[in-house]
Amino acid sequence: MEGCKVGTLAENGLIVIRRPNQDDLFDQTAPRYRYTAVASNRPESAAETLEWYA
């Protein structure tokens, strides 16, 4: 893909956020958690990076 640089995890940080999933009244087999991945090349800590993206 031209104009798009994909680096390694050593160059980019990967932050995974785990949040409780809202209960589903009709689906008792729904997962308890939902996960969101954020890839960033910002030099700050994970907490500061998430604050910047919020």
C-alpha positions in Angstrom: 0.0 0.0 0.0 1.6 3.2 -1.1 1.9 6.0 1.5 1.2 3.7 4.4 4.1 2.5 6.6 3.5 -0.5 8.8 6.1 -1.0 11.5 6.8 -3.6 14.0 5.6 -3.7 17.6 9.1 -2.4 18.5 8.3 0.8 16.6 4.6 1.0 17.4 2.9 0.3 20.8 -0.1 -2.0 21.0 -2.5 -1.2 23.8 -5.4 -3.6 24.5 -8.4 -2.3 26.5 -10.7 -4.8 28.3 -14.1 -3.5 29.2 -17.1 -5.3 30.7 -19.7 -6.2 28.1 -23.3 -5.1 28.7 -25.5 -8.0 29.5 -27.8 -9.2 26.8 -31.2 -10.1 28.0 -31.8 -12.6 25.1 -28.3 -14.0 24.7 -27.0 -15.6 27.8 -23.9 -16.9 26.0 -22.7 -13.3 25.2 -19.0 -12.7 26.2 -18.3 -11.1 29.5 -15.8 -8.7 28.2 -15.2 -6.7 25.0 -11.7 -5.9 23.8 -10.4 -2.9 21.8 -6.9 -2.6 20.4 -5.1 0.7 19.9 -1.9 0.8 17.9 0.2 4.0 18.4 3.6 5.3 17.9 3.3 8.0 20.5 6.3 8.1 23.0 4.1 8.6 26.1 2.9 5.8 28.5 -0.1 3.7 27.7 -2.3 5.7 30.1 -1.3 9.0 28.6 -1.8 7.7 25.1 -5.3 6.5 25.9 -6.1 9.9 27.5 -4.9 11.5 24.2 -7.2 9.3 22.1 -10.2 9.8 24.4 
